């Protein structure tokens, strides 16, 4: 069975993947949820710290482990749980949400383990090679208006009106827990160009589409011949319907395994 690696956007935290991780683990899958909460704590470039967080988590940086094959959940640097380090021969399923899609190519190139497939869950889709901007000029302008005197942005939930945020969460308690771990990223994070190594997409890729805001990304994925599955909802749909999201991820993995 493959080992699922659930990668959250650096603007939120690993709790956004916790319900899906727990459901996959209940089905017997090994799951790692790397923490990217410290990515913005030092000067740029930021993307190497994303890569290090993922490879470190897979190397067992979370500490204690459950027996291999027991459906362990590794959450390096978080309180989500602990589990087994990835077997070096065990195929990985990379799952990136939102802005984390930018980092799939550099993560893919840094991994020693085989990658069965990469799934972009309501995420940005990198090109085939070159670089990808963390944010376009228009969005950077919006963020500059929010930046505080120390050069950092408020937590992500401070960017939007409360009425836009409430539908993203299944209940007030979940919202409280997610908000409690949100980082304050430096404005410089959004000025970064992330490398896109040629040939990174030499394995099956797929798109899991949640919200209307990512219609264009889903269309790009379809144009590249990737399978696209639509689970209509909000951008944090993995919190609303973790069972449906986990099932879709497992289906993508099964299809990729059959195609090999």
ChimeraX attribute file (.defattr): number of C-alpha atoms within 10 A of each C-alpha:
attribute: neighborCount
match mode: 1-to-1
recipient: residues
	/A:1	13
	/A:2	22
	/A:3	27
	/A:4	27
	/A:5	25
	/A:6	26
	/A:7	30
	/A:8	25
	/A:9	20
	/A:10	24
	/A:11	21
	/A:12	24
	/A:13	24
	/A:14	26
	/A:15	24
	/A:16	25
	/A:17	22
	/A:18	21
	/A:19	19
	/A:20	24
	/A:21	31
	/A:22	22
	/A:23	19
	/A:24	25
	/A:25	21
	/A:26	14
	/A:27	13
	/A:28	14
	/A:29	22
	/A:30	30
	/A:31	30
	/A:32	32
	/A:33	32
	/A:34	29
	/A:35	28
	/A:36	26
	/A:37	23
	/A:38	16
	/A:39	24
	/A:40	23
	/A:41	13
	/A:42	10
	/A:43	10
	/A:44	15
	/A:45	16
	/A:46	19
	/A:47	21
	/A:48	15
	/A:49	18
	/A:50	25
	/A:51	23
	/A:52	16
	/A:53	24
	/A:54	23
	/A:55	20
	/A:56	17
	/A:57	24
	/A:58	27
	/A:59	16
	/A:60	20
	/A:61	19
	/A:62	25
	/A:63	15
	/A:64	13
	/A:65	15
	/A:66	15
	/A:67	12
	/A:68	14
	/A:69	13
	/A:70	15
	/A:71	22
	/A:72	27
	/A:73	29
	/A:74	31
	/A:75	30
	/A:76	26
	/A:77	20
	/A:78	18
	/A:79	13
	/A:80	18
	/A:81	19
	/A:82	23
	/A:83	24
	/A:84	28
	/A:85	26
	/A:86	25
	/A:87	15
	/A:88	13
	/A:89	11
	/A:90	15
	/A:91	19
	/A:92	27
	/A:93	25
	/A:94	24
	/A:95	25
	/A:96	26
	/A:97	24
	/A:98	21
	/A:99	21
	/A:100	24
	/A:101	24
	/A:102	27
	/A:103	24
	/A:104	25
	/A:105	25
	/A:106	18
	/A:107	19
	/A:108	23
	/A:109	15
	/A:110	14
	/A:111	15
	/A:112	10
	/A:113	16
	/A:114	15
	/A:115	19
	/A:116	23
	/A:117	24
	/A:118	27
	/A:119	26
	/A:120	27
	/A:121	34
	/A:122	29
	/A:123	25
	/A:124	25
	/A:125	25
	/A:126	23
	/A:127	16
	/A:128	15
	/A:129	14
	/A:130	12
	/A:131	16
	/A:132	19
	/A:133	14
	/A:134	22
	/A:135	16
	/A:136	11
	/A:137	12
	/A:138	8
	/A:139	11
	/A:140	16
	/A:141	11
	/A:142	11
	/A:143	17
	/A:144	14
	/A:145	9
	/A:146	16
	/A:147	16
	/A:148	12
	/A:149	7
	/A:150	8
	/A:151	14
	/A:152	19
	/A:153	23
	/A:154	18
	/A:155	16
	/A:156	15
	/A:157	16
	/A:158	12
	/A:159	13
	/A:160	9
	/A:161	9
	/A:162	10
	/A:163	8
	/A:164	9
	/A:165	15
	/A:166	12
	/A:167	16
	/A:168	18
	/A:169	20
	/A:170	15
	/A:171	12
	/A:172	9
	/A:173	10
	/A:174	16
	/A:175	18
	/A:176	11
	/A:177	13
	/A:178	16
	/A:179	18
	/A:180	13
	/A:181	16
	/A:182	19
	/A:183	22
	/A:184	20
	/A:185	23
	/A:186	21
	/A:187	20
	/A:188	17
	/A:189	20
	/A:190	18
	/A:191	16
	/A:192	17
	/A:193	17
	/A:194	20
	/A:195	17
	/A:196	21
	/A:197	16
	/A:198	13
	/A:199	12
	/A:200	17
	/A:201	19
	/A:202	11
	/A:203	14
	/A:204	21
	/A:205	23
	/A:206	24
	/A:207	28
	/A:208	25
	/A:209	25
	/A:210	23
	/A:211	18
	/A:212	14
	/A:213	13
	/A:214	18
	/A:215	14
	/A:216	12
	/A:217	19
	/A:218	28
	/A:219	15
	/A:220	17
	/A:221	21
	/A:222	15
	/A:223	10
	/A:224	10
	/A:225	12
	/A:226	16
	/A:227	17
	/A:228	19
	/A:229	17
	/A:230	15
	/A:231	17
	/A:232	12
	/A:233	16
	/A:234	19
	/A:235	22
	/A:236	22
	/A:237	23
	/A:238	26
	/A:239	22
	/A:240	20
	/A:241	15
	/A:242	20
	/A:243	17
	/A:244	15
	/A:245	22
	/A:246	20
	/A:247	15
	/A:248	17
	/A:249	25
	/A:250	18
	/A:251	12
	/A:252	25
	/A:253	27
	/A:254	15
	/A:255	15
	/A:256	18
	/A:257	15
	/A:258	8
	/A:259	8
	/A:260	8
